[in-house]
Amino acid sequence: MARYISLLNWTDQGIRNAKDTVNRANAARQAFQAGGGKIIDLYWTLGQHDVVVIFEAQDDETATRLTLSLGMKGNVRTSTMRAFGEQEMARIVQGLS
């Protein structure tokens, strides 16, 4: 499965309901599982982003659907990056001349 890193920022709604953030994280884990993905790790952070989520999905379309669904709940805005592991990167650079 492909791995992704999502940087999340709370919306006004999300910060107003910050006390529910752990419950929302658990609900997101279940929703990702039901939608064909898996949250590997989730961190609340200080600085530019409020939450970092590392997750797996079978492809970019599934990852996009999962993060769109998360954003549609209105508590966070997402910025998602495809992440390549060491073995994947080794295969990628093999083709370089």
C-alpha positions as CSV (number, residue, x, y, z in Angstrom):
1,M,0.0,0.0,0.0
2,A,1.1,3.5,-0.7
3,R,1.9,5.7,2.3
4,Y,0.9,9.4,2.8
5,I,1.5,12.2,5.2
6,S,-1.3,14.7,5.9
7,L,-0.7,18.0,7.6
8,L,-3.9,19.1,9.3
9,N,-5.0,22.5,10.6
10,W,-8.0,23.0,12.7
11,T,-10.8,25.2,11.2
12,D,-12.8,27.6,13.5
13,Q,-15.2,24.7,14.1
14,G,-12.4,22.3,14.9
15,I,-10.8,24.6,17.5
16,R,-14.1,25.4,19.1
17,N,-14.5,21.7,19.6
18,A,-10.9,20.9,20.5
19,K,-12.0,18.9,23.5
20,D,-13.4,16.3,21.1
21,T,-10.2,15.9,19.1
22,V,-9.2,12.5,20.5
23,N,-12.7,11.2,19.8
24,R,-12.5,12.6,16.2
25,A,-9.2,10.9,15.7
26,N,-10.7,7.6,16.7
27,A,-13.6,8.2,14.4
28,A,-11.1,9.0,11.6
29,R,-9.3,5.7,12.2
30,Q,-12.5,3.8,11.8
31,A,-13.6,5.8,8.7
32,F,-10.2,5.3,7.0
33,Q,-10.4,1.5,7.7
34,A,-13.9,1.3,6.3
35,G,-12.8,3.4,3.3
36,G,-9.9,1.1,2.3
37,G,-7.1,2.9,4.2
38,K,-5.3,2.7,7.5
39,I,-4.0,5.4,9.8
40,I,-0.5,4.3,10.9
41,D,0.2,7.2,13.3
42,L,-1.3,10.5,14.3
43,Y,0.4,13.3,16.2
44,W,-0.9,16.6,17.7
45,T,1.9,19.1,17.0
46,L,3.0,22.6,17.9
47,G,3.9,25.1,15.2
48,Q,2.5,25.6,11.7
49,H,0.3,22.5,11.7
50,D,-2.1,21.2,14.4
51,V,-2.0,17.5,13.6
52,V,0.2,15.2,11.4
53,V,-1.4,11.9,10.1
54,I,0.6,9.1,8.5
55,F,-1.7,6.7,6.7
56,E,-1.8,4.1,4.0
57,A,-4.1,3.7,1.1
58,Q,-4.1,1.4,-2.0
59,D,-3.7,4.3,-4.4
60,D,-3.9,8.1,-4.8
61,E,-7.6,8.1,-5.6
62,T,-8.4,6.3,-2.3
63,A,-6.1,8.6,-0.4
64,T,-7.8,11.6,-1.9
65,R,-11.3,10.3,-1.2
66,L,-10.3,9.6,2.5
67,T,-8.8,13.1,3.0
68,L,-11.7,14.8,1.2
69,S,-14.2,12.9,3.5
70,L,-12.2,14.0,6.5
71,G,-12.2,17.6,5.4
72,M,-15.9,17.6,4.6
73,K,-16.7,17.1,8.4
74,G,-15.5,20.7,8.8
75,N,-13.0,20.4,11.6
76,V,-9.8,20.4,9.7
77,R,-8.2,21.4,6.4
78,T,-5.7,18.9,5.0
79,S,-2.5,19.1,2.9
80,T,-1.4,15.6,1.9
81,M,1.9,14.4,0.4
82,R,2.7,11.0,-1.1
83,A,5.6,9.5,0.9
84,F,8.1,7.0,-0.5
85,G,9.9,4.5,1.7
86,E,13.5,3.5,1.2
87,Q,12.8,0.5,-1.0
88,E,10.5,2.5,-3.2
89,M,13.0,5.2,-3.6
90,A,15.7,2.7,-4.5
91,R,13.5,1.4,-7.3
92,I,12.8,4.9,-8.5
93,V,16.5,5.9,-8.7
94,Q,17.5,2.7,-10.4
95,G,16.0,4.1,-13.6
96,L,18.1,7.3,-13.5
97,S,20.9,7.7,-16.0
